Amino acid sequence: MLMPSNLSYAAASILLSISNGYQYGFDIMDCTGLPSGTVYPALRRLEDAGYLSSEWEAGASPQIDQRPARKYYAVTHGGEAALEGALRRYPLLDRAAVTLTEKTRR
């Protein structure tokens, strides 16, 4: 398992975006500004480390909206601890995420 102080800035940004309510890949990419080649591998690593849990979207929404099913992510208790450590390591991360959140939620 990764130690909280060992999270990269990108991984910490992804954890923070999920904790702020961005729950699936494209939403996380929009919030963080990170490309898919960074986000999706990081999501897998964070889930393997026990920092995230996930589940596939249920219901008919994807078919109705004519899009693929989404995999939704949630921060676990271990992920919350890792995020706290990362926010100490990257003190400007929280401020940057708030700015991104304000821009993308408008």
Secondary structure, DSSP 8 states (H G I E B T S, - for coil): ---GGG--HHHHHHHHHHHTT--SHHHHHHHH---HHHHHHHHHHHHHTTSEEEEE--SSHHHHHTS---EEEEE-HHHHHHHHHHHHHSTTHHHHHHHHHHHHT-
